[in-house]
């Protein structure tokens, strides 16, 4: 009887471990790594329209936001956008909105739906470009 109980406990523990490993392996580490890089470089993580500011809204209306690059980073896509005095990093994961037409407006209106949106006020520093390059090379 003890052996059956012990065998049952081992089976349950095996199922729990397998479940934890399966869930852990499906978690995308790229947004976290990219966020850490952005913050270490003194750029900002944007969570809403308000964080992005009036300058982006004005630039979108004037058509002054342009796409600099798209880079595949694991299963995600990192897009660098440039406005008049700033750069944006948009990281799109599986559950993010599409990266097709009018991306700057979509980022502005749906900021929290992207895996990461970051803003660099002084693009000469190249913080966001460096973060993308590091993540793509990893």
C-alpha positions as CSV (number, residue, x, y, z in Angstrom):
1,X,0.0,0.0,0.0
2,X,2.8,2.4,0.8
3,X,4.5,1.6,-2.5
4,X,1.3,2.5,-4.4
5,X,1.0,5.8,-2.5
6,X,4.7,6.6,-3.1
7,X,4.3,5.7,-6.8
8,X,1.2,7.9,-7.1
9,X,3.0,10.9,-5.5
10,X,5.9,10.5,-7.9
11,X,3.5,10.4,-10.8
12,X,1.8,13.6,-9.6
13,X,5.1,15.3,-9.0
14,X,6.3,14.4,-12.5
15,X,3.2,15.9,-14.1
16,X,3.6,19.1,-12.1
17,X,7.3,19.4,-13.2
18,X,6.4,18.7,-16.8
19,X,3.7,21.4,-16.7
20,X,6.0,24.0,-15.1
21,X,8.7,23.3,-17.7
22,X,6.3,23.5,-20.6
23,X,4.9,26.8,-19.4
24,X,8.4,28.2,-18.7
25,X,9.7,27.3,-22.2
26,X,6.8,29.1,-23.9
27,X,7.6,32.4,-22.1
28,X,9.2,35.0,-24.4
29,X,12.4,36.3,-22.7
30,X,13.1,39.0,-25.4
31,X,10.8,41.8,-24.0
32,X,12.3,41.5,-20.5
33,X,15.9,41.6,-21.9
34,X,15.1,44.5,-24.2
35,X,13.3,46.4,-21.3
36,X,16.4,45.9,-19.1
37,X,18.7,47.2,-21.9
38,X,16.5,50.3,-22.5
39,X,16.4,51.2,-18.8
40,X,20.1,50.6,-18.4
41,X,20.7,53.0,-21.3
42,X,18.6,55.7,-19.6
43,X,15.8,55.6,-22.3
44,X,12.2,55.3,-21.2
45,X,9.6,52.6,-21.4
46,X,6.3,53.9,-22.6
47,X,3.0,52.5,-21.2
48,X,0.4,54.9,-22.7
49,X,-0.3,57.7,-25.0
50,X,0.4,60.2,-22.2
51,X,3.9,58.7,-21.9
52,X,4.6,59.2,-25.6
53,X,3.7,62.8,-25.4
54,X,2.3,65.6,-27.6
55,X,5.4,65.8,-29.8
56,X,4.7,62.3,-31.2
57,X,1.0,63.2,-31.8
58,X,2.1,66.3,-33.6
59,X,4.7,64.4,-35.7
60,X,2.1,61.8,-36.7
61,X,-0.2,64.5,-37.9
62,X,2.6,66.1,-39.9
63,X,3.8,62.8,-41.3
64,X,7.2,63.4,-39.7
65,X,7.7,59.9,-38.1
66,X,9.6,57.5,-40.3
67,X,10.6,53.9,-40.0
68,X,14.4,53.4,-39.7
69,X,14.6,49.6,-39.5
70,X,12.9,46.3,-38.8
71,X,14.9,43.5,-37.1
72,X,13.8,40.0,-36.2
73,X,14.7,39.3,-32.6
74,X,13.8,35.7,-31.8
75,X,10.1,35.3,-32.5
76,X,9.5,39.1,-32.2
77,X,10.1,42.0,-34.5
78,X,11.8,45.2,-33.4
79,X,11.0,48.4,-35.3
80,X,12.9,51.6,-34.9
81,X,10.9,54.8,-35.7
82,X,12.3,58.3,-35.8
83,X,10.5,61.5,-35.1
84,X,11.7,65.1,-35.0
85,X,13.7,64.8,-31.8
86,X,13.4,61.3,-30.6
87,X,13.4,57.6,-31.6
88,X,10.9,54.9,-30.7
89,X,11.5,51.2,-30.3
90,X,8.4,49.1,-30.9
91,X,8.7,45.4,-30.1
92,X,5.9,43.3,-31.5
93,X,5.3,39.9,-30.2
94,X,2.7,37.2,-31.2
95,X,-0.1,39.1,-29.5
96,X,0.8,42.6,-30.7
97,X,-1.1,44.6,-33.2
98,X,0.1,44.2,-36.8
99,X,3.1,46.3,-38.0
100,X,1.6,47.3,-41.3
101,X,0.3,50.7,-42.5
102,X,0.2,53.7,-40.3
103,X,2.4,52.1,-37.6
104,X,3.2,55.4,-35.7
105,X,-0.5,56.1,-35.2
106,X,-1.2,52.5,-34.2
107,X,1.7,52.6,-31.6
108,X,0.3,55.9,-30.2
109,X,-3.2,54.7,-29.9
110,X,-2.5,51.1,-28.8
111,X,0.8,51.4,-26.8
112,X,0.0,48.9,-24.1
113,X,-0.8,46.2,-26.7
114,X,2.8,45.9,-27.9
115,X,5.4,43.8,-26.1
116,X,7.5,46.9,-25.5
117,X,7.5,50.5,-26.6
118,X,10.5,52.6,-25.6
119,X,11.5,56.2,-26.3
120,X,14.9,57.8,-26.6
121,X,14.9,61.5,-26.3
122,X,18.4,62.0,-27.6
123,X,18.8,59.6,-30.5
124,X,22.4,60.6,-31.0
125,X,23.2,58.3,-28.1
126,X,21.9,55.3,-30.0
127,X,20.6,53.5,-26.9
128,X,17.6,51.9,-28.7
129,X,19.7,50.9,-31.8
130,X,22.2,49.2,-29.5
131,X,19.5,47.3,-27.6
132,X,18.1,45.9,-30.8
133,X,21.6,44.9,-32.0
134,X,22.4,43.2,-28.7
135,X,19.1,41.3,-28.6
136,X,19.4,40.3,-32.3
137,X,22.9,39.0,-31.7
138,X,22.0,37.0,-28.6
